[in-house]
């Protein structure tokens, strides 16, 4: 039995494994086009050395550290149309009404943010134009920030009330969905 080259991550996979789901090109905030799966990888997707082994992890929570978790939670709830779903002495968890994953956990830390995020969220306008969504985000307390992005990019880098960066991508959901 010989292994074949996979279209995903340059890995090899056993030809007896389940077929890799179709992919489609979607724009990314950072660099050109990246491949994104149109369907969730089934739990039996094969990866090297794991013939038909089930996936072991799913993204559950994105965590944001904050000096004032309530203010950051209020901001992200307003941005995403979510609500606070859990309160603990160390922070809060927010999520959508459908109780799906991932959620966002906002946890108290004593120090303010000091350097650029190593991970950030990319948002798309949904139900309104990107320009209107930018105005809405700014009215909610977001601010434009420069993290070294070129001046001719087609996304906007913003920060939440505590300085955590995120991007508003140029194409709204409806344009990407219909492409």
HELIX and SHEET records of a PDB file:
HELIX    1   1 UNK A   69  UNK A   80  1                                  12    
HELIX    2   2 UNK A  130  UNK A  140  1                                  11    
HELIX    3   3 UNK A  173  UNK A  178  1                                   6    
SHEET    1   A 2 UNK A   3  UNK A   5  0                                        
SHEET    2   A 2 UNK A  12  UNK A  14 -1                                        
SHEET    1   B 2 UNK A  23  UNK A  27  0                                        
SHEET    2   B 2 UNK A  33  UNK A  37 -1                                        
SHEET    1   C 4 UNK A  61  UNK A  66  0                                        
SHEET    2   C 4 UNK A 103  UNK A 108  1                                        
SHEET    3   C 4 UNK A  91  UNK A  95 -1                                        
SHEET    4   C 4 UNK A  83  UNK A  88 -1                                        
SHEET    1   D 4 UNK A 121  UNK A 123  0                                        
SHEET    2   D 4 UNK A 165  UNK A 168  1                                        
SHEET    3   D 4 UNK A 156  UNK A 159 -1                                        
SHEET    4   D 4 UNK A 143  UNK A 144 -1                                        
END                                                                             
